[in-house]
Amino acid sequence: MSKDFTDSIEQLDSSVRNYVKVKLELIKLTILEKAAKIISVIYILLVVMFFFLLIIATGVAAFAVWYGETYNDYVGGLLIAGGGLILVTFLLVVIGKKLLSNGIIRGLSALMLKDDKVPK
């Protein structure tokens, strides 16, 4: 009886240790998966922002050239385009800061706090 009891305790101890190891591995993999999702979302946002910046810069340059050709005043076109960029930047800083930060926080929290149905 004593031998069976000792064997059962050792087997239980081994099973508990294996369970804890597997659970820790699951936690590590879950954290790694969520970190990878967050990094990919940030990367995609940066790429999209870069392309929007490129489109805006091309539009501003085209406007400055058009204004210069039309009114024979390239400096005026550049000043108007620069003023427009300053105005848009100011509006984004004042208005967009709260909108963007709330959206980013909601998106990241949805990724991180998503309740994945993991069997227990």
DSSP file (Angstrom, degrees, kcal/mol; ACC not computed):
  #  RESIDUE AA STRUCTURE BP1 BP2  ACC     N-H-->O    O-->H-N    N-H-->O    O-->H-N    TCO  KAPPA ALPHA  PHI   PSI    X-CA   Y-CA   Z-CA
    1    1 A M     >        0   0    0      0, 0.0     4,-2.4     0, 0.0     5,-0.2   0.000 360.0 360.0 360.0 -42.6    0.0    0.0    0.0
    2    2 A S  H  >  +     0   0    0      1,-0.2     4,-2.4     2,-0.2     5,-0.2   0.876 360.0  50.6 -64.9 -38.6    2.8    2.4    0.9
    3    3 A K  H  > S+     0   0    0      2,-0.2     4,-2.5     1,-0.2    -1,-0.2   0.918 111.5  47.6 -66.6 -43.8    4.6    1.7   -2.4
    4    4 A D  H  > S+     0   0    0      2,-0.2     4,-2.5     1,-0.2    -2,-0.2   0.896 112.3  50.1 -63.3 -40.9    1.4    2.3   -4.4
    5    5 A F  H  X S+     0   0    0     -4,-2.4     4,-2.4     2,-0.2    -2,-0.2   0.920 111.5  47.7 -64.5 -43.7    0.8    5.5   -2.5
    6    6 A T  H  X S+     0   0    0     -4,-2.4     4,-2.5     2,-0.2    -2,-0.2   0.906 112.8  49.1 -63.8 -42.2    4.3    6.8   -3.1
    7    7 A D  H  X S+     0   0    0     -4,-2.5     4,-2.6     2,-0.2    -2,-0.2   0.902 110.8  50.3 -63.9 -40.4    4.1    5.9   -6.7
    8    8 A S  H  X S+     0   0    0     -4,-2.5     4,-2.5     2,-0.2    -2,-0.2   0.906 111.0  48.5 -64.5 -41.4    0.8    7.7   -7.0
    9    9 A I  H  X S+     0   0    0     -4,-2.4     4,-2.8     2,-0.2    -2,-0.2   0.915 113.0  47.7 -64.7 -43.5    2.2   10.8   -5.3
   10   10 A E  H  X S+     0   0    0     -4,-2.5     4,-2.5     2,-0.2    -2,-0.2   0.901 113.1  48.2 -64.6 -40.6    5.3   10.8   -7.6
   11   11 A Q  H  X S+     0   0    0     -4,-2.6     4,-2.5     2,-0.2    -2,-0.2   0.900 112.4  48.8 -66.6 -40.1    3.1   10.4  -10.6
   12   12 A L  H  X S+     0   0    0     -4,-2.5     4,-2.7     2,-0.2    -2,-0.2   0.920 111.3  50.2 -63.7 -43.9    0.8   13.2   -9.5
   13   13 A D  H  X S+     0   0    0     -4,-2.8     4,-2.4     1,-0.2    -2,-0.2   0.920 111.8  47.7 -60.0 -44.7    3.8   15.4   -8.9
   14   14 A S  H  X S+     0   0    0     -4,-2.5     4,-2.4     1,-0.2    -1,-0.2   0.908 112.4  49.3 -63.1 -42.4    5.2   14.6  -12.3
   15   15 A S  H  X S+     0   0    0     -4,-2.5     4,-2.5     2,-0.2    -2,-0.2   0.909 111.2  48.8 -64.7 -41.9    1.7   15.3  -13.9
   16   16 A V  H  X S+     0   0    0     -4,-2.7     4,-2.6     2,-0.2    -2,-0.2   0.916 111.5  49.7 -64.8 -42.9    1.4   18.7  -12.0
   17   17 A R  H  X S+     0   0    0     -4,-2.4     4,-2.3     2,-0.2    -2,-0.2   0.921 112.6  47.0 -62.0 -43.5    4.9   19.7  -13.1
   18   18 A N  H  X S+     0   0    0     -4,-2.4     4,-2.6     2,-0.2     5,-0.2   0.905 111.3  51.9 -64.2 -41.0    4.2   18.9  -16.7
   19   19 A Y  H  X S+     0   0    0     -4,-2.5     4,-2.6     2,-0.2    -2,-0.2   0.921 110.4  48.0 -61.0 -44.5    0.8   20.7  -16.5
   20   20 A V  H  X S+     0   0    0     -4,-2.6     4,-2.5     2,-0.2    -2,-0.2   0.906 112.0  50.0 -64.2 -41.6    2.5   23.8  -15.2
   21   21 A K  H  X S+     0   0    0     -4,-2.3     4,-2.3     2,-0.2    -2,-0.2   0.930 112.8  46.2 -61.6 -45.7    5.2   23.7  -17.9
   22   22 A V  H  X S+     0   0    0     -4,-2.6     4,-2.3     1,-0.2    -2,-0.2   0.903 111.8  51.5 -64.9 -40.8    2.6   23.3  -20.6
   23   23 A K  H  X S+     0   0    0     -4,-2.6     4,-2.2     2,-0.2    -1,-0.2   0.909 110.0  49.3 -63.4 -41.7    0.5   26.1  -19.2
   24   24 A L  H  X S+     0   0    0     -4,-2.5     4,-2.5     2,-0.2    -2,-0.2   0.893 110.2  51.0 -63.7 -39.9    3.6   28.4  -19.1
   25   25 A E  H  X S+     0   0    0     -4,-2.3     4,-2.6     2,-0.2    -2,-0.2   0.897 109.1  51.4 -63.4 -39.7    4.3   27.5  -22.7
   26   26 A L  H  X S+     0   0    0     -4,-2.3     4,-2.4     2,-0.2    -2,-0.2   0.911 110.2  48.8 -63.2 -42.3    0.7   28.3  -23.7
   27   27 A I  H  X S+     0   0    0     -4,-2.2     4,-2.5     2,-0.2    -2,-0.2   0.921 111.6  49.6 -63.6 -43.9    1.0   31.7  -21.9
   28   28 A K  H  X S+     0   0    0     -4,-2.5     4,-2.5     1,-0.2    -2,-0.2   0.924 112.7  46.9 -60.9 -44.8    4.3   32.4  -23.7
   29   29 A L  H  X S+     0   0    0     -4,-2.6     4,-2.5     2,-0.2    -1,-0.2   0.875 111.2  51.5 -66.8 -36.7    2.8   31.5  -27.1
   30   30 A T  H  X S+     0   0    0     -4,-2.4     4,-2.4     2,-0.2    -2,-0.2   0.923 111.8  46.7 -64.8 -44.1   -0.3   33.6  -26.5
   31   31 A I  H  X S+     0   0    0     -4,-2.5     4,-2.5     1,-0.2    -2,-0.2   0.914 112.8  50.2 -63.2 -42.9    1.8   36.6  -25.5
   32   32 A L  H  X S+     0   0    0     -4,-2.5     4,-2.3    -5,-0.2    -2,-0.2   0.904 110.6  49.5 -62.3 -41.9    4.0   36.1  -28.6
   33   33 A E  H  X S+     0   0    0     -4,-2.5     4,-2.2     2,-0.2    -2,-0.2   0.922 112.9  46.0 -63.5 -44.6    0.9   35.8  -30.9
   34   34 A K  H  X S+     0   0    0     -4,-2.4     4,-2.4     2,-0.2    -2,-0.2   0.886 112.1  51.0 -68.2 -37.8   -0.6   39.0  -29.5
   35   35 A A  H  X S+     0   0    0     -4,-2.5     4,-2.6     2,-0.2    -1,-0.2   0.905 110.0  50.4 -64.3 -40.6    2.7   40.9  -29.7
   36   36 A A  H  X S+     0   0    0     -4,-2.3     4,-2.3     2,-0.2    -2,-0.2   0.899 110.4  49.6 -64.2 -40.0    3.1   39.8  -33.4
   37   37 A K  H  X S+     0   0    0     -4,-2.2     4,-2.3     2,-0.2    -2,-0.2   0.921 112.2  47.8 -64.3 -42.8   -0.5   41.0  -34.1
   38   38 A I  H  X S+     0   0    0     -4,-2.4     4,-2.5     1,-0.2    -2,-0.2   0.921 112.4  48.6 -64.5 -43.9    0.2   44.3  -32.5
   39   39 A I  H  X S+     0   0    0     -4,-2.6     4,-2.6     1,-0.2    -1,-0.2   0.896 111.5  49.8 -64.4 -39.6    3.5   44.8  -34.4
   40   40 A S  H  X S+     0   0    0     -4,-2.3     4,-2.5     2,-0.2    -1,-0.2   0.897 110.8  49.5 -67.9 -37.5    1.9   43.8  -37.7
   41   41 A V  H  X S+     0   0    0     -4,-2.3     4,-2.5     2,-0.2    -2,-0.2   0.926 112.3  48.0 -64.7 -43.4   -0.9   46.3  -37.1
   42   42 A I  H  X S+     0   0    0     -4,-2.5     4,-2.4     2,-0.2    -2,-0.2   0.917 112.1  49.9 -62.8 -42.9    1.6   49.1  -36.3
   43   43 A Y  H  X S+     0   0    0     -4,-2.6     4,-2.3     2,-0.2    -2,-0.2   0.924 111.2  48.2 -61.9 -45.0    3.6   48.2  -39.4
   44   44 A I  H  X S+     0   0    0     -4,-2.5     4,-2.7     1,-0.2     5,-0.2   0.912 111.1  51.2 -62.6 -42.4    0.6   48.3  -41.6
   45   45 A L  H  X S+     0   0    0     -4,-2.5     4,-2.7     1,-0.2    -1,-0.2   0.906 109.9  49.9 -61.5 -41.0   -0.4   51.7  -40.1
   46   46 A L  H  X S+     0   0    0     -4,-2.4     4,-2.3     2,-0.2    -2,-0.2   0.909 111.5  48.1 -64.9 -41.1    3.0   53.1  -40.7
   47   47 A V  H  X S+     0   0    0     -4,-2.3     4,-2.2     2,-0.2    -2,-0.2   0.931 113.3  47.4 -64.9 -44.9    3.0   51.9  -44.4
   48   48 A V  H  X S+     0   0    0     -4,-2.7     4,-2.4     1,-0.2    -2,-0.2   0.918 112.3  49.8 -62.9 -42.9   -0.5   53.4  -44.9
   49   49 A M  H  X S+     0   0    0     -4,-2.7     4,-2.5     1,-0.2    -1,-0.2   0.886 108.8  53.4 -63.1 -38.2    0.5   56.7  -43.3
   50   50 A F  H  X S+     0   0    0     -4,-2.3     4,-2.4     2,-0.2    -1,-0.2   0.926 109.9  47.0 -62.0 -44.4    3.7   56.8  -45.5
   51   51 A F  H  X S+     0   0    0     -4,-2.2     4,-2.4     2,-0.2    -2,-0.2   0.890 111.9  50.2 -66.6 -38.6    1.6   56.4  -48.6
   52   52 A F  H  X S+     0   0    0     -4,-2.4     4,-2.6     2,-0.2    -1,-0.2   0.908 111.1  49.9 -63.8 -40.0   -0.9   59.1  -47.5
   53   53 A L  H  X S+     0   0    0     -4,-2.5     4,-2.7     2,-0.2    -2,-0.2   0.902 110.6  50.1 -63.2 -40.8    2.0   61.4  -46.8
   54   54 A L  H  X S+     0   0    0     -4,-2.4     4,-2.2     2,-0.2    -2,-0.2   0.901 111.4  48.3 -64.0 -41.6    3.4   60.6  -50.3
   55   55 A I  H  X S+     0   0    0     -4,-2.4     4,-2.4     2,-0.2    -2,-0.2   0.917 113.0  47.8 -65.3 -43.4    0.1   61.4  -51.9
   56   56 A I  H  X S+     0   0    0     -4,-2.6     4,-2.6     2,-0.2    -2,-0.2   0.916 111.7  49.9 -64.2 -43.2   -0.3   64.6  -49.9
   57   57 A A  H  X S+     0   0    0     -4,-2.7     4,-2.4     1,-0.2    -1,-0.2   0.902 111.6  48.5 -63.4 -40.1    3.3   65.7  -50.8
   58   58 A T  H  X S+     0   0    0     -4,-2.2     4,-2.6     2,-0.2    -1,-0.2   0.911 112.1  49.4 -65.4 -41.4    2.6   65.0  -54.5
   59   59 A G  H  X S+     0   0    0     -4,-2.4     4,-2.5     2,-0.2    -2,-0.2   0.905 111.4  48.5 -63.5 -41.7   -0.6   67.0  -54.3
   60   60 A V  H  X S+     0   0    0     -4,-2.6     4,-2.5     2,-0.2    -2,-0.2   0.918 112.9  47.7 -65.1 -43.4    1.0   69.9  -52.6
   61   61 A A  H  X S+     0   0    0     -4,-2.4     4,-2.3     2,-0.2    -2,-0.2   0.911 112.3  49.5 -64.2 -41.1    3.9   69.9  -55.2
   62   62 A A  H  X S+     0   0    0     -4,-2.6     4,-2.8     2,-0.2    -2,-0.2   0.901 111.1  49.8 -64.2 -40.3    1.4   69.7  -58.1
   63   63 A F  H  X S+     0   0    0     -4,-2.5     4,-3.1     2,-0.2     5,-0.3   0.928 110.4  49.9 -63.3 -44.1   -0.6   72.6  -56.6
   64   64 A A  H  X S+     0   0    0     -4,-2.5     4,-2.3     1,-0.2    -2,-0.2   0.904 113.8  45.2 -62.5 -41.1    2.5   74.7  -56.2
   65   65 A V  H  X S+     0   0    0     -4,-2.3     4,-2.6     2,-0.2     5,-0.2   0.923 114.0  49.2 -68.6 -43.2    3.5   74.0  -59.8
   66   66 A W  H  X S+     0   0    0     -4,-2.8     4,-2.9     2,-0.2     5,-0.2   0.937 113.2  46.5 -60.3 -46.8    0.0   74.6  -61.1
   67   67 A Y  H  X S+     0   0    0     -4,-3.1     4,-2.8     1,-0.2     6,-0.5   0.911 112.9  50.2 -62.8 -41.8   -0.3   77.9  -59.2
   68   68 A G  H  X S+     0   0    0     -4,-2.3     4,-1.0    -5,-0.3     5,-0.2   0.899 114.4  43.7 -63.3 -41.0    3.2   79.0  -60.4
   69   69 A E  H  < S+     0   0    0     -4,-2.6    -2,-0.2     3,-0.2    -1,-0.2   0.896 118.6  44.1 -69.8 -40.6    2.3   78.2  -64.0
   70   70 A T  H  < S+     0   0    0     -4,-2.9    -2,-0.2    -5,-0.2    -3,-0.2   0.941 130.3  21.4 -72.4 -48.1   -1.1   79.8  -63.9
   71   71 A Y  H  < S-     0   0    0     -4,-2.8    -1,-0.2    -5,-0.2    -3,-0.2   0.341  99.4-122.5-105.9   4.8   -0.3   83.0  -62.0
   72   72 A N  S  < S+     0   0    0     -4,-1.0     2,-0.2    -5,-0.3    -4,-0.2   0.867  80.2 111.9  56.7  39.8    3.4   83.1  -62.8
   73   73 A D     >  +     0   0    0     -6,-0.5     4,-1.8    -5,-0.2    -1,-0.1  -0.695  33.5 168.9-145.6  85.3    4.3   83.1  -59.1
   74   74 A Y  H  > S+     0   0    0     -2,-0.2     4,-2.5    -6,-0.2     5,-0.2   0.869  81.1  55.1 -67.6 -36.9    5.9   79.9  -57.8
   75   75 A V  H  > S+     0   0    0      1,-0.2     4,-2.5     2,-0.2    -1,-0.2   0.914 107.4  50.1 -64.0 -41.8    6.8   81.4  -54.5
   76   76 A G  H  > S+     0   0    0      2,-0.2     4,-2.6     1,-0.2    -1,-0.2   0.905 110.2  50.6 -61.7 -41.9    3.2   82.3  -53.8
   77   77 A G  H  X S+     0   0    0     -4,-1.8     4,-2.5     2,-0.2    -2,-0.2   0.906 111.4  47.6 -62.7 -41.9    2.1   78.8  -54.7
   78   78 A L  H  X S+     0   0    0     -4,-2.5     4,-2.8     2,-0.2    -2,-0.2   0.894 112.3  50.0 -66.5 -38.7    4.7   77.3  -52.3
   79   79 A L  H  X S+     0   0    0     -4,-2.5     4,-2.6     2,-0.2    -2,-0.2   0.913 112.3  46.8 -66.2 -41.7    3.6   79.7  -49.6
   80   80 A I  H  X S+     0   0    0     -4,-2.6     4,-2.4     2,-0.2    -2,-0.2   0.934 114.6  47.1 -64.1 -45.1   -0.1   78.8  -50.1
   81   81 A A  H  X S+     0   0    0     -4,-2.5     4,-2.2    -5,-0.2    -2,-0.2   0.918 113.4  48.4 -63.5 -42.5    0.7   75.1  -50.1
   82   82 A G  H  X S+     0   0    0     -4,-2.8     4,-2.4     2,-0.2    -1,-0.2   0.896 111.0  50.8 -63.6 -40.8    2.9   75.4  -47.0
   83   83 A G  H  X S+     0   0    0     -4,-2.6     4,-2.5     2,-0.2    -1,-0.2   0.896 109.1  51.3 -63.2 -40.2    0.2   77.4  -45.2
   84   84 A G  H  X S+     0   0    0     -4,-2.4     4,-2.6     2,-0.2    -2,-0.2   0.907 110.1  49.3 -62.7 -41.5   -2.3   74.7  -46.1
   85   85 A L  H  X S+     0   0    0     -4,-2.2     4,-2.6     2,-0.2    -2,-0.2   0.901 111.1  49.6 -64.2 -40.1    0.0   72.0  -44.7
   86   86 A I  H  X S+     0   0    0     -4,-2.4     4,-2.6     2,-0.2    -2,-0.2   0.911 111.7  48.9 -64.1 -41.4    0.4   74.0  -41.5
   87   87 A L  H  X S+     0   0    0     -4,-2.5     4,-2.4     2,-0.2    -2,-0.2   0.926 112.7  46.7 -64.1 -45.1   -3.3   74.4  -41.2
   88   88 A V  H  X S+     0   0    0     -4,-2.6     4,-2.5     2,-0.2    -2,-0.2   0.907 113.0  50.1 -63.8 -42.0   -4.0   70.7  -41.7
   89   89 A T  H  X S+     0   0    0     -4,-2.6     4,-2.3     2,-0.2    -2,-0.2   0.920 110.4  49.9 -62.1 -44.0   -1.2   69.8  -39.3
   90   90 A F  H  X S+     0   0    0     -4,-2.6     4,-2.6     1,-0.2     5,-0.3   0.921 111.6  48.4 -60.6 -44.6   -2.7   72.2  -36.7
   91   91 A L  H  X>S+     0   0    0     -4,-2.4     4,-2.8     1,-0.2     5,-1.1   0.904 111.4  50.0 -63.7 -40.9   -6.1   70.7  -37.1
   92   92 A L  I  <>S+     0   0    0     -4,-2.5     5,-0.6     3,-0.2    -1,-0.2   0.883 112.6  47.4 -64.9 -37.3   -4.8   67.2  -36.8
   93   93 A V  I  <5S+     0   0    0     -4,-2.3     4,-0.5     3,-0.2    -2,-0.2   0.930 120.3  36.8 -69.3 -44.3   -2.9   68.1  -33.6
   94   94 A V  I  <5S+     0   0    0     -4,-2.6     4,-0.4    -5,-0.2    -2,-0.2   0.954 135.4  18.0 -74.6 -50.5   -5.8   69.8  -32.0
   95   95 A I  I  X5S+     0   0    0     -4,-2.8     4,-1.1    -5,-0.3     3,-0.4   0.884 124.0  51.5 -91.1 -43.4   -8.7   67.6  -33.1
   96   96 A G  I  ><S+     0   0    0     -5,-1.1     4,-3.5     1,-0.2     5,-0.4   0.709  91.5  74.8 -73.9 -21.1   -7.1   64.4  -34.2
   97   97 A K  H  ><S+     0   0    0     -5,-0.6     4,-2.3    -4,-0.5     5,-0.2   0.939 103.5  38.4 -59.2 -48.2   -5.0   63.7  -31.1
   98   98 A K  H  > S+     0   0    0     -3,-0.4     4,-2.2    -4,-0.4     5,-0.2   0.911 118.9  48.4 -69.4 -41.9   -8.1   62.6  -29.1
   99   99 A L  H  X S+     0   0    0     -4,-1.1     4,-2.0     2,-0.2    -2,-0.2   0.932 115.8  43.0 -64.6 -45.6   -9.7   60.8  -32.0
  100  100 A L  H  X S+     0   0    0     -4,-3.5     4,-2.8     2,-0.2     5,-0.2   0.921 113.9  49.6 -67.9 -44.2   -6.6   59.0  -33.0
  101  101 A S  H  X S+     0   0    0     -4,-2.3     4,-2.5    -5,-0.4     5,-0.2   0.907 112.2  48.0 -65.7 -39.4   -5.5   58.0  -29.5
  102  102 A N  H  X S+     0   0    0     -4,-2.2     4,-2.4    -5,-0.2    -1,-0.2   0.913 113.8  47.7 -65.0 -41.4   -8.9   56.7  -28.6
  103  103 A G  H  X S+     0   0    0     -4,-2.0     4,-2.5    -5,-0.2    -2,-0.2   0.905 113.1  47.4 -65.7 -41.3   -9.1   54.7  -31.8
  104  104 A I  H  X S+     0   0    0     -4,-2.8     4,-2.8     2,-0.2     5,-0.3   0.916 112.5  49.4 -66.4 -43.0   -5.6   53.3  -31.3
  105  105 A I  H  X S+     0   0    0     -4,-2.5     4,-2.4    -5,-0.2     5,-0.2   0.919 112.7  47.6 -63.1 -42.9   -6.3   52.4  -27.7
  106  106 A R  H  X S+     0   0    0     -4,-2.4     4,-2.0    -5,-0.2    -2,-0.2   0.924 114.0  47.3 -63.2 -43.8   -9.6   50.6  -28.7
  107  107 A G  H  X S+     0   0    0     -4,-2.5     4,-1.7     2,-0.2    -2,-0.2   0.927 115.1  43.9 -65.2 -45.3   -7.9   48.7  -31.5
  108  108 A L  H  X S+     0   0    0     -4,-2.8     4,-2.7     1,-0.2     5,-0.2   0.885 113.1  51.2 -69.0 -37.5   -4.9   47.6  -29.4
  109  109 A S  H  X S+     0   0    0     -4,-2.4     4,-2.9    -5,-0.3    -1,-0.2   0.873 107.7  53.5 -67.8 -33.9   -7.1   46.6  -26.4
  110  110 A A  H  < S+     0   0    0     -4,-2.0     4,-0.4    -5,-0.2    -1,-0.2   0.889 112.4  45.0 -65.1 -37.3   -9.3   44.6  -28.7
  111  111 A L  H  < S+     0   0    0     -4,-1.7     3,-0.4     2,-0.2    -2,-0.2   0.921 120.2  38.8 -69.7 -43.7   -6.3   42.7  -30.0
  112  112 A M  H  < S+     0   0    0     -4,-2.7    -2,-0.2     1,-0.2    -3,-0.2   0.863 120.9  41.5 -78.2 -35.7   -4.8   42.2  -26.5
  113  113 A L  S  < S+     0   0    0     -4,-2.9    -1,-0.2    -5,-0.2    -2,-0.2   0.284  77.7 135.1 -98.9  11.2   -7.9   41.5  -24.6
  114  114 A K        -     0   0    0     -3,-0.4     2,-1.3    -4,-0.4    -4,-0.0  -0.417  58.8-127.6 -61.4 128.8   -9.6   39.3  -27.1
  115  115 A D        -     0   0    0     -2,-0.1     2,-0.4     2,-0.0    -1,-0.1  -0.666  25.9-164.7 -85.9  94.3  -11.0   36.3  -25.3
  116  116 A D        -     0   0    0     -2,-1.3     2,-1.5     1,-0.1     0, 0.0  -0.650  24.4-123.0 -78.2 131.5   -9.6   33.3  -27.2
  117  117 A K        +     0   0    0     -2,-0.4    -1,-0.1     3,-0.0    -2,-0.0  -0.609  40.8 175.3 -78.6  93.4  -11.5   30.2  -26.3
  118  118 A V        -     0   0    0     -2,-1.5     2,-0.1     2,-0.0    -2,-0.0  -0.869  34.5-115.2-100.9 128.8   -8.6   28.0  -25.1
  119  119 A P              0   0    0      0, 0.0    -1,-0.0     0, 0.0    -2,-0.0  -0.392 360.0 360.0 -64.2 138.0   -9.4   24.6  -23.7
  120  120 A K              0   0    0     -2,-0.1    -2,-0.0     0, 0.0    -3,-0.0   0.436 360.0 360.0 -96.2 360.0   -8.6   24.4  -20.0
